[in-house]
Each structure stands twice: as C-alpha cells, then as structure tokens.
Amino acid sequence: MLALQYLSRHRDRSVPVKEIADCYGLSMEFLAKTLRLLAHHHIIDSQQGLHGGYRLTRDLQDLSVATILEITEGGSAIIECENGYCAIAPVCTIREPMHQLQQKIDQLLRQTTLQDMFNNSAVAE
C-alpha cells in the first residue's frame, strides 16, 4: 500500500524500486516482487532502462483495498478455515461467528478505495 501511495504522489515520472524501498526502509527484493505482481495485474506500469521504474496507471478511486490484498496477499482471510479444510471443524464453536466477521471485513475492504486510504478519508461505513 505504501508503494502505491508513493507512486500516486509521483505520477509525473517512473519511480525506481530503490527509491521507494529507501523511503520506507523496505527490502528491495520483497518490494520488487510485489511491484512485479501489481504490474502483471495492470495496476501499475513497469518501464525498463536508464529512467525505468514503476508508474501508477489506474485511478485510485477505481481500486479497492480488497483488490490489492487479493493480488499481493491472496486475500484477507483472518482464519485458516476461510481458505479451505479445517481439521477441527467438527468441534469448532467459533467458525460461524468468525465467518460472519470475515464477511464484514471483506465488505469494508471492497468499499474502501485507495483514494480513501491515501487521502486519509474516513473509511467507508
């Protein structure tokens, strides 16, 4: 999210991975991998060469936090059974309440755009 925010503030140019990594103290390897994923999904554009780097190509209002989490993290599951099989399902007493909580979290993430996040707007209610 921080890298996307940085790119949104520097739309006038391609930004090298190193610049973003240095700004936030992030691992260049981790950040480069994440940015490649975002470029693969057409959230940002990758430019090679001397003045290469990454540039945000999408409107912040059109991108939800859920979309970015799905690309970068594989989703927003707060418990393992949301992703499939659970060994203790027959005796679990919190699965349904946790599932309901997950649904509310997912709804909030879908409603919250990157513009909301980056402009410090109140999160969608």
Stockholm file with secondary structure:
# STOCKHOLM 1.0

chainA/1-125         MLALQYLSRHRDRSVPVKEIADCYGLSMEFLAKTLRLLAHHHIIDSQQGLHGGYRLTRDLQDLSVATILEITEGGSAIIECENGYCAIAPVCTIREPMHQLQQKIDQLLRQTTLQDMFNNSAVAE
#=GR chainA/1-125 SS CHHHHHHHHTTTSCBCHHHHHHHHTCCHHHHHHHHHHHHHTTSEEEECSTTCEEEECSCGGGCBHHHHHHHHHSCCCSSGGGGSCCTTGGGCSSHHHHHHHHHHHHHHHHHCBHHHHHTTCCCCC
#=GC SS_cons         CHHHHHHHHTTTSCBCHHHHHHHHTCCHHHHHHHHHHHHHTTSEEEECSTTCEEEECSCGGGCBHHHHHHHHHSCCCSSGGGGSCCTTGGGCSSHHHHHHHHHHHHHHHHHCBHHHHHTTCCCCC
//
